[in-house]
């Protein structure tokens, strides 16, 4: 057995770490701004949420205010983002709305990168998120694309993939596919392919605000240099992956210039004939430009179009972002992508006749027009054993052999007594399954949201299915139930655990 040894390194409090970071940043801003920065970082960071437009209706924010007494303040650069101030003890993570995916808890600064993209009304866009987990920015991309086209959400870490998959399921996303590869490889595998790419790069997290997901810690110059090399590699891969005219957003949650303006400058020095920094969309209410010099040395390229969120400017954690446009081809090696056929992984696409037959049967007992949904959204049915999925058609047309961790949305699965629609599908589309919708009274609601079955339940719905879409008196979709002779079995109990 190894003997435990005491660490020779003295523990540093979060306050002391912030003070050390502040000393490092002091020369980068004016004395007047530094005073404002000092005052801001001493304040508690107000939590923020981003509304899920896939699951909510206009007026949803008013519902939250009326239901919980919250005070909501719009994030100026994100139309679906709000800061939340509460007067009750109920946590914003404990509401029915959060547990059913109607909003995502996200630091306000992290809502900036996706808003920088110039996204039109295209319905067949290909988007790459190179370092996607835990998935907040991926869901934001899906929202801005109105859940159309295809978003490939990649992360290189096996330990982070599950969190990404869960967030996308919770959000009700249909147009995403999750992959696990080194992001540096994608550009060589799929050059000139995507319309846009996001690289929210792994970084030192020196944002001057301590949070559970962004703990403050000391960072050495060597670590920052190592990170910057990987950031340049990921940015290069993104540039190679997008088509000429496509856009790349680069962002970090650190304020260290070596990982921000320094990376941008090095990138532009290398590829200035093939890329340019774009002026950001007019979404900021006041300027937040990057710095032009550090330690007395100026950058070779102008940083006026980069965005540096010092915490006091928008009452956020420290953050950096910018948007590039690819203006010409780049001469980099093209590599053969990994291949693993969908069929070898056990997935089989329905034929047109099979899809139509299944859709007619599905609509007959659920009331949901599945075939119409597939046609207008460019989606297809895919089976794996007893499970049936809805996949974006673009995935099969453009990346059929790309090994994926998950894709599309689970529609449901065959069981001995019939087809059971999934929680993900019900949570997103349940209100349109009119034949099987039920509304709980207040007592039944308490049973259900505690993960319990509802005893003594019966209804008179005219359907040959015993599956129910469960709603409450406020028309919130809670999940699924299954009717038995003496009860309604709670099939979505895990959502309320």
N, C-alpha and C positions, 0 to 999 in steps of 0.2 A: 504494500500500500504506500502511495506517495504521501509524504508529509506535507501538510498544508503550510504554505509560507505566507507571511504577511506581505502585502504589496508595499513597495517603497514609495509609490506615488501617492501623494496626499490628495484626498478627495476634494474636489472643487465644487462649490455650491453653484446652482444655476445662475444666481445673481452675480457671482464673481466671474463666471464664464461670459455673461453678457457684457460686463464691464471690460473684460479683456478684448472682446470683439469690438466694442465701441471705440476703444483706443485705436484699434487698427483702422477703423473707418473714419475717424475724426478728420484726417487731412483731406478727405474726398468731398466734403460738403462745407458750406459756409458756416461761420460761427453761429449765425442767427438760426440756420436750419438745424444745426447740431443741438441747440437748446430745445427745439421742438421735438427732435428725435429722442432726446433723453426723457422728455416728459411722456412721450407716447409709449415707449417700451416699458414704462412702469405701470401702465394701465393693463387691465385684464382684456384680452382679445375677445371681442363679442362674437359668439358663434354665428354661423351663416348656413343657409340652406339653399339648394337649387331645386326648383319645382320640376316635376316630371310631366311634360306636356303630353306624353303618351297615355297617361292614366288620369289626368285631371281635366276639368272644364274651366272656362273663364269664370272668374269669381272665386277660385279656390283659396286665394290668400285671404279674402274676406271671411271665408268659412273658418280658417285657422284662427283668425283674430277673434271671431265670435265664439268659437268652441273653447279656446284656451286663454283668451285675454292677452295674447301676445302683441307686442309692438314690432311691426315689420318695417324695415327701411330698405328701399331698393338699392342694390349694388349698381352704381352709375354706369358701368360698362357691360353689365350682364342683365338683360331684360327678365330672366327667370330666376335671378339670384336675390336673396334678401338676408339682411342681418336680423337676428331674432333676439329680442329682449323679453324675458319672461318674468311674471310676477308670482307664479305658483311654483311649487317644488317639482312638478312634473317635468322630467327631462325631455328635450326635443327628440331624443332617441327612443323614448318610451311610448310615443303615440301610436295609435292605430295607423295613421297615415304614413308614418315612417316604416312601421313593420310590414306594410303592404306596398311599399315602394313608390309612394306618391311624392316623396322628395328625398334628396340626398344631402347629407351633412358634409359640407365642404368649406374649407377656409376660403375667404373671399378672394384673395389674390390668385388662387388656383383656378378661378373662373375666367381669368383673363386670356390664356393662350388660345383656346378654341374660338373665342370671340374675335380674334385677329384675322381668321380666315375669311376670304371673300367667297361666300357660298351662295350660289344662285338657286334656280329652281330645277336643276338637273336631277333626274331620277335614277341615273345609272353611274353615279360617281364611285370611284375606287379610292378609298382612304386607308392610309397606313398609320397605325399608332405603334411606334417602335418599342416603347417602354411603358406598357399600358397599366400594369397593376398599381393600385387596387381597382381602378376602373372608373374613377370619377370623371376624368377627362374623356374617356371612351364613351361614356353615356352622354356626355355633353356633345360630342361629335355626332352621335346617333340622333340626338334631338335636333341639332342644327340641319342635319340632312333629312329630317322628318322620317327617320327609320327607313330610308330608301337606299338603293345602291348596295354597297358592301363596305364594311369597316373591318379590316384585319387588325385585331388587337393582339399584339405580340409582347411577350415578356420572357426574358432569358432565365428567370429563376423558377425552378420547380416549386419552391416553397411559397411563391406568390401567385401561382396560376390558379389555385383553388379559390382564393379570394376574388380574383378577377372574374372567374366563371360565375360565382355566386352573385356578385354585384350586377352582372349583365342579366342573369335570370331574374333577379329581384326587380330590375328596371323594366322587364318585359320586352327586351330588345329582340327583334327578328332578323336584323340585317348584319349581325356581327359574326365573326369567326375568330376563335382564340387559338393562337399558336405559341410554341415555346422554342425559340431559337435565339442565338446571339444576334442582336439587332444589326451588328456590323455586317452581317452576311446578306441582308435582304436586297441591298442595292445591286450587288453582283448577281443575285439570283433573278431579280425582276427589274432590270433597267428600263427606264422610260415607260413605266406601267401605270403608276398611280397619279390621280389628279391632285392629291395633297398628302402631306405626311406631317405628323406631329412627333417631335422628340422632346418629351419632358424628361430631361436627362438625369441619370443618377448623379448626385452632387453631394457637397459637404454639409448642406442644410444649415448654413450660417445665415439664418433669416432674422435673427435678433428677437424672435418671439418663441417661447418654449410651449410646445403642445405635445399631447400624447403621441402623435404620429411623427412629430419633428422635434425630438429631444435635443436640447443644446449640448454640445460637447466640444472639447478642444480639437482643432484640426491643424496638422503640421503642414508646412510648405510643401514637403515631399508628397503628402497625400493629395493636396490640391493639384499639384502638377500632374500626378498620375491620373486623377479624375479628368483633368482638362484634355489629356491625350485621348482618353476613351470618348469624351464628349465630341471631340473633333471627328473621331472615327464614326460615331453614330450619326453625326450631322452629315458627313460625307456620304454615308450609306443612304440617308434620306434623300439627299440631292440626286444621287444616281437613280434612285427608285422612282422619282416623279418624272412625268413627261415634261418636255419643254413647254413653258408657260404655266406649269404647275407650281404650287406653293408649299413651302416648308416653314413650320413654326418651331422655333427653338426656345425652350424655357428651362429655368432652374428655380429652386427655392432657396438659393444662396445669394448673398450680396458680394461674395469674393470676386473681384474683377478678373482674376485668373481664369475663372470658370464662366464668366459672362462676356464682357466686352473683349477680354483677351482671346477667348475662343472665337468670337465673331470676327475679330481682326485677323487672326491666323487663318481662318477659313476663307475670308475674302482675299487674303494675299495669295492663297493657293488656287482659288477658283474664280477670280474676279471677272474672267471672260465668259463665265457660264452662269453666273448668279448675281443678283443684286438685292440689296436691302430695300424693302418696300416701306413707304410711309404707312403707318398704321391707320386703320379705319378710324373715322372721327367718333370714337367712343369714349375718350377720356375727357373729363370736365376741366382738367388742368394739366399742364405739361408734366411729364415725368421722364425726361430724357436720360440716357446713359451718360457715363462720365467719359471725358475725352483724354484725360491723362491720369496716370497713377505713378506715384513715387518720382514725379518730375519728368516722366517719359510719356510722350504722346503716342496715340495709336495712329497707324498709317491711314486708316479709313475713318470717315465721319461716323460717329455713334448717335447722331441726332435722331435717327429713326428707330433706335432701340428704346426699350422701356425699362426703367429701373424704379421699382416701387420701394423707396425708403418707407418704413412703417408709418411715419407721420403724414405722408402725402395722401394716402387713401385709407388710413387706419387699418392696415393689414399687417401680416407678416412680410418680411423682406422677400422680394421676388424680382425676377428678371425675365424678359421675353422680347422676341423680335420675330419678324416674318420676312422670309426670303422668297424670291421668285426665280425659277430656273429660266435662264435666257438662251442657253445653248447646250449642245452636247458636251459631255465630259469623257475623256479617254481613260477609262478604268476597266480592269478585267471583268469579263462576263463569265459567271460560273454556272454550273449545272445545279439547279435547285434540287432539294431532297424530294423523293417521290415515294408515295405509298398509296396505291389505288384505293379509292373509296370502297370498292367491293371487297378488297382484301381486308379492310377494316370492319367489314360486316354491314356496310350501309348500301342499300339498294334503292335507286330512284324509282318511283312509281311510273308506269307507262301512262300515257294520256288517258287511256280507257280505265285503268285502275284508279287513277286520281279522280276522275269524274265519278266513278261508281262509289268510291269511298266518300267523296264530298256530298253526294246526294244522300247517302245513308246518314252521315254526320248531321246534316241539316234537318233530316226527318225527325230526329229525337232531340236535338239541341236548339233548333231554330236559327242557328248561325249559318249564313250563306258562305260556306267555305270555298267553293269553287270560284265565286266572284272575288273573294279576298285574294286568292292565289293569282288570278288573272290580272287584277288591277295593280297588285304590288310586286309582280314579277317574281313570284315564289313558287316552290315546288314541294311536293310531299316526298319524304325519304323514310324508309323503314330500316330499323336495326332490331332484329329479333321481334319482341312484342311491342317495341316502342315505335311511335310514328312522330317524325319531326317535320317542321316547316323550315326549309332552307332557302336562303336567297339564291335565285337562279344564277346570279353572277358568279357565285362561288364555284358552281359546277361548270360554268362555261369558261371561266378564266383560270381557276386554281383547282381543278378537279383532283389532281394528284398530290396537292400540298397536304402533308400530314397536319391535322388539326386536333386540338384538345377538345373543342366543342364548337358547335355552329348552330345558327338559327335559334328556334325556340321549340321546346318539346310540346307537341300537341296532346299526347296522352299515350296510354298503353292498353293493350288487350289483356283482359282478365277473364277467368272462366265464365263469369256472369255478364260480360259485356265490356265495352270500351270505356275506360276511365280517363276523362280529360284531365290534363295536368294543372297544378296550382299556377304555374307560370302563365299558361294560356288563359285560365279563368281570371286571374288577377289583371290581365291586360284587356281581354275581350269579353269577359263574362257578362257585362251589361247587355251585350247583343245576343247572348244565348237565351232569348226571351222565353223559350218553351220550358226551361228548367230553372228559372230564377225564383228565389224565395226571399222573403224579408223577415228577419227575426224581430221579435218584440224585445223590450229592454231586459227582461229576465233571461231570455234565450241568448241574447247578446253577451251577457255576463258569463254564462256557461261556455259559450264558444270561444271568447277571447281569453279564457283561462285554459284553453286547450282541451276542454271537456266535451264529451258527447252531450246531446240534448235529449233527455229522457221524455218518453210519452209523445214524441213528435209524429205527426201525420199531415198529409196534404192531399189535395185533389187535382194535382196537375195532370193534364192529359198528355202523357209521354210514356213511351215504353222503356225509359231509362230510369234507374234509381239514383242517378247522380244529380246533385243540385249545386247551382251557383248561389252562394250564401251572401246576402247583403244585410245591412242594418237599416234602421229607419231614416238615416241620413244619406242613403243610397251609396254608402261606401261598400265596395266589394271586399269581403273578408277572406273568402277562399271557397273551398269545396266541402260538400257533405254527401253522405250516402245514406239513403233511406232504408232502414230495416223495420221490421214489424213493430218494435217497441221504442225506437229511438232514431235520431239523426246522428250518424257517426261523423265525427270531426276528422276530415281528411287533411286539414291544413293546420293541425295542432302545433307543428314545429315552428310555424311563423310567430306563434304567441308564447313560445317557451321563455 
